[in-house]
Amino acid sequence: MQHKLKEPDIVYEKEISYIKCNNKKTALSRLRYDRIALVLVVLILVIVAISLLAGAFKNSKDGDTKEVNNGVNSEVNALNLTPKVDNSRAVYLSPSNQWDNEYTGIDTTEAEEMRRVAEVTKTYLIERGLKVYMAGEDATLVEKVELANDLGVGIYVSIHSNAGDALGEGTECFYNSNIKNSHKLASYVYNNVAAATPTDDRGLIDVLDTQLYEIRNTKMASCLIEVEFHDIEEHALWIVDNIDTLGEAIGEGIMQYYQTLDSQN
């Protein structure tokens, strides 16, 4: 008698083998998809991190550029800057840094009072739409001139009070006849300041007859205004009492200069 009891066992073993094989394939497939998903997640995180770093770097660079170039508040002393924008209508104000020039009869100095005048001028010009750079308190003449030249500003105005003449009084203004429009700029600034002072004035002086570093070495139209003498107590008092008047007179002269240029274009 023949028995076929083993055949079901064989079939059963084959079924088990098939199921195991399919389970193994399913597990491998699941593992492969899990790895792909993990790689994709890592790639996305890397891309996001790179994007964030790039954005932070750009914002940092933009902030640096704005700090140097917005100019509206600028006590900038860095040298050799490449102009990032058109500064042809920007103004560089250079108040005296002569802290040892004391006013007669008053506890103050030329540098302190002329910086006050320059602050008024800066505000006056900004309110009328001009960009203004102003030299720092400790900037040397060389640093001032190099920075203004590198920034490519339209005009340079140096602001001083006078001394050294025993009977000196009145306004005078220096310019460089070798630089285009310097005489025109000096005339407008001088005329407005001279009209504001109560004393007889001294006129315009071509820088070729002086050794004034700023006016000899700037590349743009420039002038140096001596608003009044400070070594006579009466005149020193007048300066201190008329800071706003002097600052606005200089600002108005600058505005008239630009208005004339605009009318000629």
C-alpha positions in Angstrom: 0.0 0.0 0.0 1.4 3.3 -1.0 1.1 6.3 1.3 1.1 10.0 0.1 1.2 11.5 3.5 4.3 13.5 2.8 2.9 15.5 -0.1 1.0 18.0 2.1 4.1 18.5 4.1 6.0 19.4 0.9 3.3 21.8 -0.2 3.2 23.3 3.3 7.0 23.8 3.3 6.8 25.4 -0.1 4.1 27.7 1.1 6.1 28.7 4.1 9.2 29.2 2.0 7.1 31.5 -0.4 5.7 33.4 2.5 9.1 33.9 4.1 10.5 35.0 0.7 7.7 37.5 0.3 8.1 38.8 3.8 11.8 39.2 3.3 11.2 41.2 0.1 8.6 43.3 1.8 11.0 44.0 4.6 13.8 44.9 2.3 11.4 47.1 0.2 10.3 48.9 3.4 13.9 49.3 4.6 14.8 50.7 1.2 11.9 53.3 1.2 12.8 54.2 4.8 16.4 54.9 3.7 15.3 57.0 0.8 12.9 59.0 3.0 15.8 59.6 5.5 18.1 60.8 2.8 15.4 63.1 1.4 14.8 64.6 4.9 18.6 65.1 5.4 18.9 66.8 2.0 15.9 69.1 2.8 17.5 70.1 6.2 20.8 70.8 4.5 19.2 73.0 1.8 17.2 74.9 4.5 20.4 75.4 6.6 22.3 76.7 3.5 19.4 79.1 2.7 19.3 80.5 6.2 23.1 81.0 6.3 23.1 82.7 2.9 20.3 85.0 4.0 22.1 85.9 7.2 25.3 86.7 5.3 23.4 88.9 2.8 21.7 90.8 5.6 25.0 91.3 7.3 26.6 92.7 4.1 23.5 94.9 3.5 23.8 96.3 7.0 27.5 97.1 6.5 26.7 98.9 3.2 23.9 100.9 4.7 26.0 101.9 7.7 28.7 103.3 5.4 26.6 104.7 2.7 23.4 106.1 4.1 25.5 109.0 5.2 22.7 110.9 6.8 24.2 110.6 10.2 27.7 110.1 9.3 30.6 110.5 11.4 32.5 108.1 9.1 36.3 108.0 9.3 37.1 104.9 7.2 39.3 105.4 4.2 39.4 104.1 0.6 35.7 103.4 0.3 34.3 102.6 -3.1 31.1 104.5 -3.7 28.1 102.2 -3.7 25.7 104.8 -4.9 25.6 108.0 -6.8 26.7 110.7 -4.3 26.9 113.6 -6.8 24.3 115.5 -4.8 25.7 114.5 -1.4 27.4 117.0 0.9 30.4 116.5 3.1 30.5 118.8 6.1 33.9 119.3 7.8 33.5 121.3 11.0 36.8 122.5 12.6 38.5 119.9 14.9 40.7 122.6 16.5 39.8 121.9 20.1 42.6 124.0 21.5 41.3 127.2 19.8 39.6 128.8 22.8 37.0 131.5 22.5 37.8 134.8 24.2 35.6 135.4 27.3 33.7 132.1 27.0 34.5 128.6 28.2 34.3 126.9 24.8 36.4 126.2 21.7 36.2 126.6 17.9 35.8 122.8 17.4 32.8 122.6 19.8 30.9 125.6 18.4 31.6 124.8 14.7 30.3 121.3 15.3 27.1 122.7 16.7 26.9 124.9 13.6 27.5 121.9 11.3 24.8 119.9 13.1 22.3 122.6 12.3 23.4 122.7 8.7 23.1 118.9 8.4 19.6 118.9 9.7 18.6 121.8 7.4 19.9 120.0 4.3 18.4 116.6 5.2 15.0 118.2 5.7 15.3 119.4 2.1 16.2 116.1 0.7 20.0 116.1 0.5 22.3 113.4 1.7 24.9 114.6 4.2 28.1 113.2 5.5 29.9 114.8 8.5 33.4 114.3 9.6 34.1 112.7 13.0 35.4 114.7 15.9 38.9 113.2 15.7 39.3 113.0 12.0 42.5 114.5 10.6 42.5 116.7 7.5 44.0 114.0 5.5 41.3 111.5 6.6 38.5 114.0 5.9 39.7 114.7 2.4 40.4 111.1 1.4 37.0 110.0 2.7 35.1 112.7 0.8 37.1 111.9 -2.4 36.4 108.2 -2.0 32.7 108.8 -1.4 32.4 110.9 -4.5 30.3 113.6 -2.8 29.1 116.6 -4.8 30.5 119.3 -2.6 32.7 119.8 0.5 32.2 122.6 3.0 34.6 123.2 5.8 33.2 125.3 8.7 35.5 127.4 11.0 35.6 130.5 13.1 38.5 132.9 12.8 41.4 134.2 14.9 44.8 135.8 14.7 44.0 139.3 13.6 44.1 141.8 16.5 41.2 143.8 15.1 39.7 141.0 12.9 36.0 140.8 12.3 33.6 139.5 9.7 33.2 136.6 7.4 35.6 135.3 4.8 35.5 132.3 2.5 38.2 130.4 0.7 37.8 128.4 -2.5 40.0 126.7 -5.2 39.7 128.4 -8.6 41.2 125.3 -10.2 38.2 123.1 -9.3 35.0 123.6 -11.3 32.1 125.3 -9.5 34.2 126.0 -6.3 33.9 129.8 -6.8 30.1 129.5 -7.3 29.7 127.3 -4.2 31.9 129.7 -2.1 29.9 132.7 -3.3 26.5 131.3 -2.2 27.8 130.1 1.2 29.7 133.4 1.8 26.9 135.7 0.8 24.4 134.0 3.1 26.7 133.9 6.1 28.0 137.5 5.5 24.4 138.8 5.4 23.8 137.1 8.8 26.8 138.6 10.7 26.6 142.1 12.1 30.2 143.1 11.2 31.9 144.2 8.0 33.0 141.2 6.0 36.3 140.2 4.3 35.2 138.6 1.0 36.2 135.6 -1.1 39.8 134.4 -1.2 41.3 132.1 -3.9 43.0 129.2 -2.2 46.0 129.5 -4.5 47.1 132.3 -2.2 46.8 130.1 1.0 48.0 126.7 2.3 44.6 125.3 3.3 44.9 121.6 2.9 41.2 120.7 2.5 40.6 123.2 -0.3 43.7 122.3 -2.2 43.2 118.5 -2.2 39.4 117.9 -2.5 38.3 116.7 -6.0 34.9 118.3 -5.9 33.6 121.8 -5.6 34.6 123.0 -2.1 35.0 126.0 0.2 36.1 126.9 3.7 33.9 129.4 5.5 35.3 131.5 8.4 32.0 132.6 10.0 33.4 135.3 12.3 36.4 136.0 14.6 36.3 134.3 18.0 39.3 136.0 19.6 37.3 139.2 20.3 34.8 138.6 23.1 32.0 140.5 21.5 32.2 138.5 18.3 32.7 135.2 20.2 29.5 135.9 22.2 27.7 136.6 18.9 28.8 133.3 17.4 27.6 131.3 20.5 24.3 133.1 20.5 23.7 132.6 16.8 24.5 128.9 16.1 21.2 128.3 14.4 21.4 131.4 12.3 24.9 130.4 11.0 24.0 126.8 10.4 20.9 127.7 8.4 22.8 130.4 6.4 25.4 127.8 5.3 22.6 125.3 4.5 20.7 127.9 2.5 23.9 128.8 0.5 24.3 125.1 -0.3 20.7 124.8 -1.4 21.0 127.9 -3.7 24.1 126.4 -5.2 22.3 123.1 -6.2 19.3 125.0 -7.4 21.5 127.0 -9.7 23.1 123.8 -11.1 19.7 122.3 -11.6 18.4 125.4 -13.5 21.4 125.1 -15.9 20.8 121.5 -16.7 
